[in-house]
Amino acid sequence: MTDISKPAPKPGESLPPSGERGHTSIAVGVVEKIAGMAARDVEGIHALGSGSRGFGAVRERVPGTRTNVSKGVKAEVGEKQAALDIELVVEYGVPIAALAAVVRSNVISSVERMTGLQVVEVNIAVNDVHLPDEQDDDEPAESRVQ
């Protein structure tokens, strides 16, 4: 498809800088994946998403499926800005306010660096605390027989 609204440059006329010769759009899923990976990189995060990990754990055991890195992340993406909502499950004993600040900072810097979008807000909801003796739904249970 040809855009006829922009006439071709005349001979001898210079082209605009390369950064001005086209449009880049970034999908919501891309921003969600970047934010999910950035949040998971922070020590003290057990998982992203809600505390009920059952269905996701079952789905991730199915052969051929991959871990959903954007689970627990919702983004709104505009032309120049993005806003994010992140749900966390934190490890017991970690100071939640300090952890949220580190997650927010890491997400903002990663999304802005990789996409060029301005992150206007990162809302964090801590939905669960993972206890040291708590077994995850995705970990195999101890067998009752030998």
NUGULO-745446 format. One record per atom (N, C-alpha, C): residue number from 1; residue in three letters; atom name; x negated, y negated, z negated. Coordinates in pm, 1 decimal. Example, Ala and Ser with C-alpha at 12.3 -4.5 7.8 and 13.67 -1.06 7.14 Angstrom:
ATOM; n; res; atom; X; Y; Z
ATOM; 1; ALA; N; -1319.0; 569.0; -780.0
ATOM; 1; ALA; CA; -1230.0; 450.0; -780.0
ATOM; 1; ALA; C; -1320.0; 330.0; -780.0
ATOM; 2; SER; N; -1285.0; 225.0; -708.0
ATOM; 2; SER; CA; -1367.0; 106.0; -714.0
ATOM; 2; SER; C; -1290.0; -3.0; -787.0
// end
This chain:
ATOM; n; res; atom; X; Y; Z
ATOM; 1; MET; N; -85.4; 117.3; 0.0
ATOM; 1; MET; CA; 0.0; 0.0; 0.0
ATOM; 1; MET; C; -89.9; -123.5; 0.0
ATOM; 2; THR; N; -58.6; -218.2; 83.4
ATOM; 2; THR; CA; -137.0; -340.0; 97.0
ATOM; 2; THR; C; -64.2; -456.0; 32.2
ATOM; 3; ASP; N; -138.5; -534.8; -42.9
ATOM; 3; ASP; CA; -81.2; -653.0; -106.2
ATOM; 3; ASP; C; -100.2; -770.2; -11.0
ATOM; 4; ILE; N; 9.1; -817.2; 50.5
ATOM; 4; ILE; CA; -2.5; -926.5; 147.5
ATOM; 4; ILE; C; 4.2; -1063.7; 81.6
ATOM; 5; SER; N; 27.3; -1067.0; -48.6
ATOM; 5; SER; CA; 36.0; -1195.5; -117.6
ATOM; 5; SER; C; -100.8; -1261.5; -133.2
ATOM; 6; LYS; N; -207.5; -1183.9; -122.0
ATOM; 6; LYS; CA; -342.7; -1237.4; -135.8
ATOM; 6; LYS; C; -411.3; -1228.0; -0.3
ATOM; 7; PRO; N; -429.8; -1338.6; 66.2
ATOM; 7; PRO; CA; -494.3; -1332.9; 197.1
ATOM; 7; PRO; C; -641.4; -1293.7; 183.6
ATOM; 8; ALA; N; -690.7; -1227.6; 287.2
ATOM; 8; ALA; CA; -831.9; -1189.2; 289.6
ATOM; 8; ALA; C; -917.7; -1314.8; 296.0
ATOM; 9; PRO; N; -1037.8; -1309.6; 235.2
ATOM; 9; PRO; CA; -1124.0; -1427.8; 241.5
ATOM; 9; PRO; C; -1168.2; -1454.8; 385.2
ATOM; 10; LYS; N; -1182.9; -1580.5; 415.5
ATOM; 10; LYS; CA; -1228.5; -1622.7; 547.4
ATOM; 10; LYS; C; -1379.5; -1602.8; 556.0
ATOM; 11; PRO; N; -1431.6; -1585.3; 676.4
ATOM; 11; PRO; CA; -1576.8; -1569.0; 689.7
ATOM; 11; PRO; C; -1651.4; -1684.7; 624.7
ATOM; 12; GLY; N; -1752.7; -1651.9; 548.8
ATOM; 12; GLY; CA; -1832.1; -1753.0; 480.0
ATOM; 12; GLY; C; -1776.5; -1788.4; 342.6
ATOM; 13; GLU; N; -1652.9; -1749.5; 315.9
ATOM; 13; GLU; CA; -1590.8; -1778.3; 186.1
ATOM; 13; GLU; C; -1634.0; -1669.4; 88.1
ATOM; 14; SER; N; -1669.9; -1707.5; -32.7
ATOM; 14; SER; CA; -1716.7; -1608.6; -129.4
ATOM; 14; SER; C; -1598.9; -1540.3; -198.0
ATOM; 15; LEU; N; -1622.8; -1418.2; -236.9
ATOM; 15; LEU; CA; -1522.4; -1340.5; -309.6
ATOM; 15; LEU; C; -1524.2; -1380.0; -456.8
ATOM; 16; PRO; N; -1411.1; -1364.3; -524.8
ATOM; 16; PRO; CA; -1412.8; -1389.1; -668.7
ATOM; 16; PRO; C; -1501.6; -1285.8; -737.9
ATOM; 17; PRO; N; -1543.8; -1313.1; -861.9
ATOM; 17; PRO; CA; -1625.4; -1215.2; -935.3
ATOM; 17; PRO; C; -1555.0; -1080.0; -940.9
ATOM; 18; SER; N; -1632.8; -973.3; -950.7
ATOM; 18; SER; CA; -1576.3; -838.8; -945.2
ATOM; 18; SER; C; -1472.5; -814.6; -1054.1
ATOM; 19; GLY; N; -1486.4; -878.7; -1168.8
ATOM; 19; GLY; CA; -1389.2; -861.3; -1276.6
ATOM; 19; GLY; C; -1253.3; -919.8; -1245.6
ATOM; 20; GLU; N; -1244.8; -1001.1; -1142.2
ATOM; 20; GLU; CA; -1118.3; -1065.0; -1105.5
ATOM; 20; GLU; C; -1056.5; -1003.7; -980.2
ATOM; 21; ARG; N; -1109.4; -893.2; -930.8
ATOM; 21; ARG; CA; -1060.3; -831.8; -808.1
ATOM; 21; ARG; C; -980.0; -705.9; -834.5
ATOM; 22; GLY; N; -881.0; -714.3; -914.6
ATOM; 22; GLY; CA; -796.8; -599.1; -941.1
ATOM; 22; GLY; C; -736.4; -607.3; -1079.8
ATOM; 23; HIS; N; -659.5; -506.5; -1112.6
ATOM; 23; HIS; CA; -588.4; -502.7; -1240.1
ATOM; 23; HIS; C; -617.6; -369.9; -1307.9
ATOM; 24; THR; N; -644.5; -371.7; -1435.7
ATOM; 24; THR; CA; -666.1; -250.4; -1513.5
ATOM; 24; THR; C; -552.3; -236.1; -1612.7
ATOM; 25; SER; N; -489.8; -118.9; -1612.7
ATOM; 25; SER; CA; -386.8; -93.1; -1712.5
ATOM; 25; SER; C; -431.6; 25.6; -1797.0
ATOM; 26; ILE; N; -404.0; 17.3; -1925.7
ATOM; 26; ILE; CA; -444.4; 121.0; -2020.4
ATOM; 26; ILE; C; -317.8; 181.5; -2079.5
ATOM; 27; ALA; N; -304.2; 312.2; -2065.1
ATOM; 27; ALA; CA; -185.3; 382.8; -2112.8
ATOM; 27; ALA; C; -180.6; 385.0; -2265.5
ATOM; 28; VAL; N; -60.6; 390.9; -2317.7
ATOM; 28; VAL; CA; -40.3; 397.6; -2462.3
ATOM; 28; VAL; C; -113.4; 519.3; -2520.3
ATOM; 29; GLY; N; -106.6; 631.7; -2451.4
ATOM; 29; GLY; CA; -171.2; 753.6; -2499.4
ATOM; 29; GLY; C; -321.3; 739.9; -2514.0
ATOM; 30; VAL; N; -382.9; 660.9; -2428.3
ATOM; 30; VAL; CA; -527.3; 638.1; -2436.7
ATOM; 30; VAL; C; -560.3; 563.5; -2566.1
ATOM; 31; VAL; N; -485.0; 458.9; -2594.1
ATOM; 31; VAL; CA; -507.4; 381.2; -2716.1
ATOM; 31; VAL; C; -481.8; 467.7; -2839.3
ATOM; 32; GLU; N; -377.6; 551.6; -2834.6
ATOM; 32; GLU; CA; -347.2; 639.5; -2948.3
ATOM; 32; GLU; C; -459.2; 740.1; -2972.4
ATOM; 33; LYS; N; -515.6; 796.1; -2866.4
ATOM; 33; LYS; CA; -625.9; 891.3; -2883.3
ATOM; 33; LYS; C; -750.1; 824.0; -2941.0
ATOM; 34; ILE; N; -782.0; 706.9; -2890.8
ATOM; 34; ILE; CA; -899.2; 634.1; -2943.0
ATOM; 34; ILE; C; -879.3; 605.0; -3091.3
ATOM; 35; ALA; N; -761.0; 556.5; -3127.3
ATOM; 35; ALA; CA; -733.0; 524.3; -3267.4
ATOM; 35; ALA; C; -735.2; 649.6; -3354.4
ATOM; 36; GLY; N; -680.3; 758.9; -3303.3
ATOM; 36; GLY; CA; -680.2; 884.3; -3379.0
ATOM; 36; GLY; C; -820.9; 935.0; -3406.2
ATOM; 37; MET; N; -905.7; 930.0; -3305.5
ATOM; 37; MET; CA; -1043.8; 974.3; -3324.4
ATOM; 37; MET; C; -1117.8; 882.4; -3421.5
ATOM; 38; ALA; N; -1094.8; 752.4; -3410.2
ATOM; 38; ALA; CA; -1161.1; 656.3; -3499.4
ATOM; 38; ALA; C; -1116.9; 676.7; -3643.8
ATOM; 39; ALA; N; -989.5; 704.6; -3665.0
ATOM; 39; ALA; CA; -939.3; 727.7; -3801.5
ATOM; 39; ALA; C; -995.6; 856.8; -3858.4
ATOM; 40; ARG; N; -1002.4; 961.3; -3778.1
ATOM; 40; ARG; CA; -1054.3; 1090.8; -3824.1
ATOM; 40; ARG; C; -1202.8; 1084.0; -3859.9
ATOM; 41; ASP; N; -1275.2; 988.6; -3802.0
ATOM; 41; ASP; CA; -1418.1; 974.4; -3830.1
ATOM; 41; ASP; C; -1447.1; 924.4; -3971.5
ATOM; 42; VAL; N; -1345.9; 873.2; -4039.5
ATOM; 42; VAL; CA; -1366.1; 815.5; -4172.2
ATOM; 42; VAL; C; -1363.5; 926.7; -4277.2
ATOM; 43; GLU; N; -1466.9; 929.9; -4360.2
ATOM; 43; GLU; CA; -1473.8; 1030.2; -4467.3
ATOM; 43; GLU; C; -1363.9; 1003.8; -4569.3
ATOM; 44; GLY; N; -1293.7; 1108.3; -4608.7
ATOM; 44; GLY; CA; -1183.0; 1096.1; -4704.3
ATOM; 44; GLY; C; -1048.4; 1117.6; -4638.0
ATOM; 45; ILE; N; -1047.4; 1122.2; -4504.6
ATOM; 45; ILE; CA; -924.4; 1151.9; -4432.1
ATOM; 45; ILE; C; -915.8; 1302.8; -4416.8
ATOM; 46; HIS; N; -806.5; 1359.9; -4462.7
ATOM; 46; HIS; CA; -786.8; 1503.9; -4446.5
ATOM; 46; HIS; C; -721.2; 1534.1; -4312.4
ATOM; 47; ALA; N; -619.1; 1455.3; -4277.9
ATOM; 47; ALA; CA; -546.8; 1477.1; -4152.3
ATOM; 47; ALA; C; -469.7; 1351.2; -4118.5
ATOM; 48; LEU; N; -421.6; 1346.5; -3995.6
ATOM; 48; LEU; CA; -331.8; 1239.5; -3954.0
ATOM; 48; LEU; C; -193.3; 1298.5; -3937.4
ATOM; 49; GLY; N; -93.5; 1218.5; -3965.6
ATOM; 49; GLY; CA; 44.4; 1264.3; -3956.0
ATOM; 49; GLY; C; 106.4; 1272.2; -4092.6
ATOM; 50; SER; N; 221.1; 1335.5; -4098.1
ATOM; 50; SER; CA; 292.9; 1345.2; -4224.7
ATOM; 50; SER; C; 240.1; 1460.8; -4307.6
ATOM; 51; GLY; N; 286.8; 1469.7; -4427.8
ATOM; 51; GLY; CA; 244.0; 1575.4; -4517.7
ATOM; 51; GLY; C; 292.1; 1712.2; -4476.9
ATOM; 52; SER; N; 401.8; 1721.6; -4401.6
ATOM; 52; SER; CA; 450.9; 1852.0; -4357.9
ATOM; 52; SER; C; 374.4; 1892.8; -4233.4
ATOM; 53; ARG; N; 277.6; 1980.4; -4252.4
ATOM; 53; ARG; CA; 187.5; 2016.8; -4144.2
ATOM; 53; ARG; C; 228.1; 2147.1; -4076.4
ATOM; 54; GLY; N; 340.5; 2204.1; -4112.9
ATOM; 54; GLY; CA; 380.2; 2336.8; -4067.2
ATOM; 54; GLY; C; 394.6; 2352.5; -3918.1
ATOM; 55; PHE; N; 478.0; 2274.3; -3853.3
ATOM; 55; PHE; CA; 503.8; 2292.1; -3710.6
ATOM; 55; PHE; C; 379.6; 2267.1; -3626.9
ATOM; 56; GLY; N; 305.1; 2163.0; -3658.9
ATOM; 56; GLY; CA; 183.0; 2133.3; -3584.3
ATOM; 56; GLY; C; 80.6; 2243.8; -3598.8
ATOM; 57; ALA; N; 71.3; 2302.4; -3717.0
ATOM; 57; ALA; CA; -24.0; 2410.7; -3738.3
ATOM; 57; ALA; C; 14.6; 2532.5; -3656.9
ATOM; 58; VAL; N; 143.6; 2561.8; -3647.5
ATOM; 58; VAL; CA; 189.5; 2675.2; -3567.0
ATOM; 58; VAL; C; 160.6; 2649.4; -3420.2
ATOM; 59; ARG; N; 191.1; 2530.3; -3371.7
ATOM; 59; ARG; CA; 168.5; 2496.7; -3231.8
ATOM; 59; ARG; C; 20.0; 2505.1; -3196.8
ATOM; 60; GLU; N; -68.6; 2461.7; -3289.2
ATOM; 60; GLU; CA; -211.7; 2462.4; -3260.9
ATOM; 60; GLU; C; -271.0; 2602.5; -3260.0
ATOM; 61; ARG; N; -199.4; 2702.7; -3314.8
ATOM; 61; ARG; CA; -247.8; 2840.3; -3311.1
ATOM; 61; ARG; C; -216.7; 2908.9; -3178.6
ATOM; 62; VAL; N; -128.0; 2851.1; -3098.9
ATOM; 62; VAL; CA; -91.8; 2910.4; -2971.2
ATOM; 62; VAL; C; -211.9; 2901.6; -2877.5
ATOM; 63; PRO; N; -250.1; 3014.1; -2814.9
ATOM; 63; PRO; CA; -366.0; 3011.4; -2724.6
ATOM; 63; PRO; C; -345.8; 2911.0; -2611.4
ATOM; 64; GLY; N; -451.6; 2838.7; -2579.4
ATOM; 64; GLY; CA; -446.4; 2742.5; -2470.4
ATOM; 64; GLY; C; -405.6; 2602.8; -2511.6
ATOM; 65; THR; N; -361.4; 2584.9; -2635.9
ATOM; 65; THR; CA; -324.4; 2450.6; -2680.4
ATOM; 65; THR; C; -444.1; 2386.5; -2749.3
ATOM; 66; ARG; N; -446.3; 2255.4; -2747.3
ATOM; 66; ARG; CA; -555.4; 2180.7; -2810.2
ATOM; 66; ARG; C; -500.9; 2101.2; -2927.6
ATOM; 67; THR; N; -592.4; 2061.3; -3014.2
ATOM; 67; THR; CA; -554.2; 1975.3; -3124.7
ATOM; 67; THR; C; -506.7; 1841.9; -3068.3
ATOM; 68; ASN; N; -396.6; 1792.8; -3118.8
ATOM; 68; ASN; CA; -341.8; 1665.3; -3073.6
ATOM; 68; ASN; C; -410.4; 1554.1; -3152.0
ATOM; 69; VAL; N; -509.3; 1488.2; -3090.3
ATOM; 69; VAL; CA; -587.0; 1386.3; -3160.9
ATOM; 69; VAL; C; -507.2; 1259.2; -3186.0
ATOM; 70; SER; N; -395.3; 1243.5; -3116.3
ATOM; 70; SER; CA; -314.9; 1123.0; -3138.3
ATOM; 70; SER; C; -198.2; 1148.9; -3233.4
ATOM; 71; LYS; N; -193.3; 1268.2; -3292.7
ATOM; 71; LYS; CA; -88.1; 1298.6; -3389.9
ATOM; 71; LYS; C; -96.6; 1199.7; -3506.3
ATOM; 72; GLY; N; 16.1; 1143.4; -3545.0
ATOM; 72; GLY; CA; 18.7; 1048.7; -3655.4
ATOM; 72; GLY; C; -14.7; 906.7; -3614.7
ATOM; 73; VAL; N; -30.8; 881.9; -3484.5
ATOM; 73; VAL; CA; -64.6; 747.9; -3435.3
ATOM; 73; VAL; C; 40.6; 703.8; -3335.1
ATOM; 74; LYS; N; 93.8; 586.5; -3354.2
ATOM; 74; LYS; CA; 187.3; 524.9; -3260.0
ATOM; 74; LYS; C; 131.0; 390.1; -3221.0
ATOM; 75; ALA; N; 133.3; 360.2; -3092.1
ATOM; 75; ALA; CA; 77.7; 233.9; -3044.2
ATOM; 75; ALA; C; 178.5; 160.9; -2957.7
ATOM; 76; GLU; N; 169.7; 29.9; -2960.4
ATOM; 76; GLU; CA; 238.5; -57.3; -2865.9
ATOM; 76; GLU; C; 127.1; -128.5; -2791.0
ATOM; 77; VAL; N; 130.5; -120.7; -2659.0
ATOM; 77; VAL; CA; 23.4; -177.8; -2578.2
ATOM; 77; VAL; C; 82.2; -276.4; -2478.9
ATOM; 78; GLY; N; 28.0; -396.8; -2481.2
ATOM; 78; GLY; CA; 66.3; -498.8; -2384.8
ATOM; 78; GLY; C; -46.1; -521.9; -2285.4
ATOM; 79; GLU; N; -39.5; -633.0; -2216.0
ATOM; 79; GLU; CA; -142.9; -666.7; -2117.7
ATOM; 79; GLU; C; -277.0; -696.7; -2184.5
ATOM; 80; LYS; N; -270.9; -763.5; -2301.5
ATOM; 80; LYS; CA; -395.4; -807.5; -2365.7
ATOM; 80; LYS; C; -406.7; -764.9; -2511.4
ATOM; 81; GLN; N; -298.9; -712.5; -2568.5
ATOM; 81; GLN; CA; -299.0; -682.0; -2711.5
ATOM; 81; GLN; C; -241.6; -542.9; -2738.0
ATOM; 82; ALA; N; -275.1; -491.0; -2855.4
ATOM; 82; ALA; CA; -222.5; -362.8; -2901.4
ATOM; 82; ALA; C; -191.4; -372.3; -3049.9
ATOM; 83; ALA; N; -90.0; -298.9; -3092.2
ATOM; 83; ALA; CA; -55.0; -285.8; -3233.5
ATOM; 83; ALA; C; -42.3; -136.8; -3262.4
ATOM; 84; LEU; N; -88.2; -95.1; -3380.6
ATOM; 84; LEU; CA; -92.5; 47.5; -3413.2
ATOM; 84; LEU; C; -29.8; 76.9; -3548.3
ATOM; 85; ASP; N; 35.1; 191.8; -3557.0
ATOM; 85; ASP; CA; 85.8; 247.1; -3682.2
ATOM; 85; ASP; C; 20.7; 383.9; -3698.9
ATOM; 86; ILE; N; -41.3; 407.5; -3815.0
ATOM; 86; ILE; CA; -113.6; 532.2; -3838.9
ATOM; 86; ILE; C; -64.6; 594.6; -3968.7
ATOM; 87; GLU; N; -34.8; 725.4; -3963.1
ATOM; 87; GLU; CA; 4.7; 802.1; -4081.7
ATOM; 87; GLU; C; -112.7; 889.5; -4123.5
ATOM; 88; LEU; N; -146.3; 885.5; -4252.6
ATOM; 88; LEU; CA; -262.8; 957.1; -4303.1
ATOM; 88; LEU; C; -227.7; 1055.7; -4412.7
ATOM; 89; VAL; N; -306.7; 1162.1; -4420.7
ATOM; 89; VAL; CA; -311.9; 1250.6; -4536.2
ATOM; 89; VAL; C; -453.9; 1235.3; -4588.9
ATOM; 90; VAL; N; -467.7; 1190.2; -4712.5
ATOM; 90; VAL; CA; -600.0; 1162.2; -4768.3
ATOM; 90; VAL; C; -642.8; 1271.1; -4865.7
ATOM; 91; GLU; N; -772.6; 1280.9; -4885.5
ATOM; 91; GLU; CA; -826.9; 1374.6; -4983.7
ATOM; 91; GLU; C; -802.4; 1319.4; -5124.6
ATOM; 92; TYR; N; -775.3; 1407.1; -5217.9
ATOM; 92; TYR; CA; -753.9; 1367.0; -5356.6
ATOM; 92; TYR; C; -881.3; 1303.5; -5412.0
ATOM; 93; GLY; N; -865.6; 1195.9; -5486.3
ATOM; 93; GLY; CA; -977.6; 1129.5; -5552.8
ATOM; 93; GLY; C; -1035.0; 1013.0; -5475.3
ATOM; 94; VAL; N; -996.4; 996.5; -5350.7
ATOM; 94; VAL; CA; -1048.1; 887.2; -5269.0
ATOM; 94; VAL; C; -966.3; 761.1; -5297.6
ATOM; 95; PRO; N; -1030.6; 647.0; -5322.7
ATOM; 95; PRO; CA; -956.1; 522.2; -5344.6
ATOM; 95; PRO; C; -880.4; 483.5; -5216.3
ATOM; 96; ILE; N; -749.6; 490.1; -5221.7
ATOM; 96; ILE; CA; -666.6; 474.9; -5101.3
ATOM; 96; ILE; C; -677.4; 335.9; -5039.8
ATOM; 97; ALA; N; -676.3; 230.6; -5119.3
ATOM; 97; ALA; CA; -684.0; 94.8; -5063.2
ATOM; 97; ALA; C; -815.2; 73.6; -4988.9
ATOM; 98; ALA; N; -925.8; 119.3; -5046.8
ATOM; 98; ALA; CA; -1056.3; 105.1; -4981.4
ATOM; 98; ALA; C; -1062.7; 191.4; -4855.5
ATOM; 99; LEU; N; -1007.9; 311.5; -4862.5
ATOM; 99; LEU; CA; -1006.1; 401.0; -4747.4
ATOM; 99; LEU; C; -925.6; 339.5; -4632.2
ATOM; 100; ALA; N; -810.3; 282.7; -4664.9
ATOM; 100; ALA; CA; -726.3; 219.6; -4562.7
ATOM; 100; ALA; C; -800.3; 103.8; -4495.3
ATOM; 101; ALA; N; -875.2; 27.5; -4572.2
ATOM; 101; ALA; CA; -951.5; -84.0; -4514.9
ATOM; 101; ALA; C; -1059.1; -34.1; -4418.6
ATOM; 102; VAL; N; -1126.0; 75.3; -4454.1
ATOM; 102; VAL; CA; -1229.6; 131.6; -4367.1
ATOM; 102; VAL; C; -1166.6; 189.3; -4240.0
ATOM; 103; VAL; N; -1055.2; 259.9; -4254.4
ATOM; 103; VAL; CA; -984.9; 315.1; -4137.6
ATOM; 103; VAL; C; -942.1; 201.8; -4045.5
ATOM; 104; ARG; N; -881.2; 99.3; -4102.2
ATOM; 104; ARG; CA; -833.8; -15.2; -4023.2
ATOM; 104; ARG; C; -949.9; -78.7; -3945.8
ATOM; 105; SER; N; -1061.4; -102.0; -4013.3
ATOM; 105; SER; CA; -1177.7; -162.5; -3948.9
ATOM; 105; SER; C; -1232.5; -74.2; -3837.0
ATOM; 106; ASN; N; -1244.4; 56.0; -3862.7
ATOM; 106; ASN; CA; -1297.9; 149.0; -3763.9
ATOM; 106; ASN; C; -1206.3; 159.1; -3641.6
ATOM; 107; VAL; N; -1075.5; 162.4; -3665.2
ATOM; 107; VAL; CA; -978.8; 170.4; -3554.8
ATOM; 107; VAL; C; -983.9; 43.2; -3470.4
ATOM; 108; ILE; N; -983.4; -72.1; -3536.8
ATOM; 108; ILE; CA; -985.7; -199.2; -3463.9
ATOM; 108; ILE; C; -1111.9; -208.7; -3378.1
ATOM; 109; SER; N; -1228.4; -181.2; -3436.1
ATOM; 109; SER; CA; -1352.3; -195.5; -3359.4
ATOM; 109; SER; C; -1358.0; -95.4; -3243.8
ATOM; 110; SER; N; -1312.7; 27.7; -3265.0
ATOM; 110; SER; CA; -1316.0; 128.1; -3158.2
ATOM; 110; SER; C; -1221.7; 93.1; -3044.6
ATOM; 111; VAL; N; -1098.2; 57.1; -3076.6
ATOM; 111; VAL; CA; -1000.8; 25.1; -2972.4
ATOM; 111; VAL; C; -1043.1; -99.4; -2896.4
ATOM; 112; GLU; N; -1086.4; -202.7; -2966.9
ATOM; 112; GLU; CA; -1126.9; -325.7; -2898.6
ATOM; 112; GLU; C; -1249.8; -304.1; -2811.1
ATOM; 113; ARG; N; -1346.4; -227.6; -2861.5
ATOM; 113; ARG; CA; -1469.5; -202.8; -2785.5
ATOM; 113; ARG; C; -1441.3; -120.5; -2660.7
ATOM; 114; MET; N; -1358.6; -18.1; -2672.7
ATOM; 114; MET; CA; -1337.2; 72.6; -2560.4
ATOM; 114; MET; C; -1234.0; 22.2; -2459.0
ATOM; 115; THR; N; -1139.1; -58.1; -2502.7
ATOM; 115; THR; CA; -1032.2; -99.5; -2411.8
ATOM; 115; THR; C; -1037.3; -246.6; -2372.8
ATOM; 116; GLY; N; -1099.3; -328.9; -2455.2
ATOM; 116; GLY; CA; -1097.7; -472.2; -2430.3
ATOM; 116; GLY; C; -969.8; -539.0; -2477.8
ATOM; 117; LEU; N; -876.9; -460.6; -2533.3
ATOM; 117; LEU; CA; -752.8; -516.1; -2587.5
ATOM; 117; LEU; C; -779.6; -576.3; -2725.3
ATOM; 118; GLN; N; -706.0; -679.4; -2759.1
ATOM; 118; GLN; CA; -713.0; -736.7; -2893.3
ATOM; 118; GLN; C; -614.2; -660.0; -2981.1
ATOM; 119; VAL; N; -662.4; -604.3; -3090.8
ATOM; 119; VAL; CA; -574.7; -532.1; -3183.8
ATOM; 119; VAL; C; -519.2; -633.7; -3282.5
ATOM; 120; VAL; N; -387.3; -653.5; -3277.2
ATOM; 120; VAL; CA; -326.2; -756.1; -3361.4
ATOM; 120; VAL; C; -287.8; -703.8; -3498.9
ATOM; 121; GLU; N; -262.1; -571.4; -3510.0
ATOM; 121; GLU; CA; -234.7; -514.9; -3642.6
ATOM; 121; GLU; C; -252.0; -364.2; -3640.9
ATOM; 122; VAL; N; -291.6; -312.5; -3756.0
ATOM; 122; VAL; CA; -299.8; -168.9; -3778.4
ATOM; 122; VAL; C; -230.1; -142.9; -3911.0
ATOM; 123; ASN; N; -110.5; -85.7; -3903.3
ATOM; 123; ASN; CA; -33.1; -52.3; -4022.9
ATOM; 123; ASN; C; -64.3; 91.5; -4061.3
ATOM; 124; ILE; N; -93.5; 113.8; -4189.3
ATOM; 124; ILE; CA; -132.1; 246.0; -4236.4
ATOM; 124; ILE; C; -32.3; 293.1; -4341.0
ATOM; 125; ALA; N; 17.8; 414.6; -4320.2
ATOM; 125; ALA; CA; 108.0; 477.7; -4416.2
ATOM; 125; ALA; C; 40.1; 604.4; -4467.6
ATOM; 126; VAL; N; 16.8; 611.7; -4598.0
ATOM; 126; VAL; CA; -40.0; 731.9; -4658.1
ATOM; 126; VAL; C; 77.1; 818.6; -4700.7
ATOM; 127; ASN; N; 93.9; 931.5; -4632.7
ATOM; 127; ASN; CA; 210.5; 1016.8; -4653.2
ATOM; 127; ASN; C; 186.4; 1136.4; -4744.6
ATOM; 128; ASP; N; 59.6; 1166.7; -4773.4
ATOM; 128; ASP; CA; 32.6; 1283.4; -4856.8
ATOM; 128; ASP; C; -109.7; 1275.1; -4909.3
ATOM; 129; VAL; N; -134.4; 1348.7; -5015.4
ATOM; 129; VAL; CA; -268.1; 1363.9; -5071.6
ATOM; 129; VAL; C; -299.7; 1512.3; -5069.8
ATOM; 130; HIS; N; -412.7; 1547.2; -5009.3
ATOM; 130; HIS; CA; -454.0; 1687.1; -5004.5
ATOM; 130; HIS; C; -531.5; 1719.1; -5130.9
ATOM; 131; LEU; N; -483.5; 1816.8; -5206.4
ATOM; 131; LEU; CA; -547.9; 1857.8; -5330.4
ATOM; 131; LEU; C; -656.7; 1959.5; -5300.8
ATOM; 132; PRO; N; -763.0; 1962.1; -5380.4
ATOM; 132; PRO; CA; -875.6; 2053.1; -5353.1
ATOM; 132; PRO; C; -835.0; 2200.4; -5346.9
ATOM; 133; ASP; N; -739.6; 2242.5; -5428.6
ATOM; 133; ASP; CA; -701.2; 2383.8; -5429.9
ATOM; 133; ASP; C; -582.6; 2414.6; -5337.9
ATOM; 134; GLU; N; -539.1; 2315.6; -5261.9
ATOM; 134; GLU; CA; -425.1; 2331.5; -5172.8
ATOM; 134; GLU; C; -470.9; 2394.4; -5041.2
ATOM; 135; GLN; N; -399.6; 2498.1; -4998.7
ATOM; 135; GLN; CA; -434.0; 2563.0; -4871.5
ATOM; 135; GLN; C; -358.2; 2494.4; -4758.8
ATOM; 136; ASP; N; -428.6; 2469.4; -4648.4
ATOM; 136; ASP; CA; -363.4; 2411.7; -4531.2
ATOM; 136; ASP; C; -278.7; 2516.7; -4463.5
ATOM; 137; ASP; N; -177.7; 2471.4; -4391.1
ATOM; 137; ASP; CA; -94.1; 2562.3; -4315.2
ATOM; 137; ASP; C; -171.5; 2627.9; -4201.9
ATOM; 138; ASP; N; -278.4; 2564.8; -4154.0
ATOM; 138; ASP; CA; -353.3; 2621.5; -4043.5
ATOM; 138; ASP; C; -467.7; 2713.4; -4088.7
ATOM; 139; GLU; N; -486.8; 2726.9; -4221.2
ATOM; 139; GLU; CA; -587.6; 2819.0; -4272.8
ATOM; 139; GLU; C; -520.1; 2954.0; -4297.4
ATOM; 140; PRO; N; -586.3; 3063.9; -4264.1
ATOM; 140; PRO; CA; -524.6; 3194.6; -4286.4
ATOM; 140; PRO; C; -507.3; 3221.1; -4435.4
ATOM; 141; ALA; N; -393.6; 3278.2; -4469.2
ATOM; 141; ALA; CA; -366.9; 3313.7; -4608.7
ATOM; 141; ALA; C; -449.4; 3437.7; -4644.5
ATOM; 142; GLU; N; -478.6; 3450.9; -4774.3
ATOM; 142; GLU; CA; -549.8; 3568.6; -4818.0
ATOM; 142; GLU; C; -461.9; 3690.7; -4794.5
ATOM; 143; SER; N; -522.4; 3795.7; -4746.7
ATOM; 143; SER; CA; -448.5; 3917.5; -4719.3
ATOM; 143; SER; C; -413.6; 3987.0; -4850.0
ATOM; 144; ARG; N; -292.5; 4043.7; -4854.2
ATOM; 144; ARG; CA; -250.8; 4116.4; -4975.0
ATOM; 144; ARG; C; -298.6; 4259.7; -4970.2
ATOM; 145; VAL; N; -346.4; 4303.8; -4854.7
ATOM; 145; VAL; CA; -393.7; 4441.4; -4841.8
ATOM; 145; VAL; C; -536.1; 4440.9; -4788.0
ATOM; 146; GLN; N; -605.6; 4552.4; -4813.3
ATOM; 146; GLN; CA; -743.4; 4564.4; -4761.5
ATOM; 146; GLN; C; -750.6; 4675.1; -4660.0
// end
